[in-house]
Amino acid sequence: AQSVTQPDIHITVSEGASLELRCNYSYGATPYLFWYVQSPGQGLQLLLKYFSGDTLVQGIKGFEAEFKRSQSSFNLRKPSVHWSDAAEYFCAVAGNSGGSNYKLTFGKGTLLTVNP
Amino acid sequence: SAVISQKPSRDICQRGTSLTIQCQVDSQVTMMFWYRQQPGQSLTLIATANQGSEATYESGFVIDKFPISRPNLTFSTLTVSNMSPEDSSIYLCSVEARYEQFFGPGTRLTVL
């Protein structure tokens, strides 16, 4: 069964500092990987995704993530955090078998606090 | 991408009652999903709803408690039956398109 681990429940950074949110997955084949952001009282917004190809993927709002197969990781990064980035971040994995077997599994989330 | 709307956006209900949540998509999709997000928690898949077939429920969720309808390719409903305070959550509808999932804004349910 597929699973996602986000080791950090809560991270606090200063505005302008760099950010890395960790994500490890478990899946038997090459997974589809996603990062979503949920601001307070808001729905889920897709930041970026990895399906295949270049292992460094660029997303919206200046975020990027790197797929490392050897480490089963898909960490999210941003070089300089803005106060508006404060939110909950979810990593998710989906099997690529498609059809009725398609299923998205979420990690428990990392809450990001940004200090002025 | 897909634009998804949900009704109601929030509700406060009494225990023992039922609430039906509607999900409308702006395009035809094969697969629709219902998730629950309990306070301070991640998203948990309740069931997958394909048009023309019975919904497939995840472990821990049963049809009697969470009946789902999927009458066409743009619409689905989730009913939370015989509610208790433990059902207080955000319920989200989502659709899959080319292996991406798009989410509705959610329905925030409080059960007293």
Chai-1 contact restraints between the chains, C-beta under 6 A:
chainA,res_idxA,chainB,res_idxB,connection_type,confidence,min_distance_angstrom,max_distance_angstrom,comment,restraint_id
A,Y32,B,Y99,contact,1.0,0.0,6.0,A-B,restraint_1
A,G43,B,F103,contact,1.0,0.0,6.0,A-B,restraint_2
A,G43,B,P105,contact,1.0,0.0,6.0,A-B,restraint_3
A,G43,B,G106,contact,1.0,0.0,6.0,A-B,restraint_4
A,L44,B,F103,contact,1.0,0.0,6.0,A-B,restraint_5
A,L104,B,Q101,contact,1.0,0.0,6.0,A-B,restraint_6
A,F106,B,S42,contact,1.0,0.0,6.0,A-B,restraint_7
A,F106,B,L43,contact,1.0,0.0,6.0,A-B,restraint_8
A,K108,B,S42,contact,1.0,0.0,6.0,A-B,restraint_9
A,G109,B,S42,contact,1.0,0.0,6.0,A-B,restraint_10
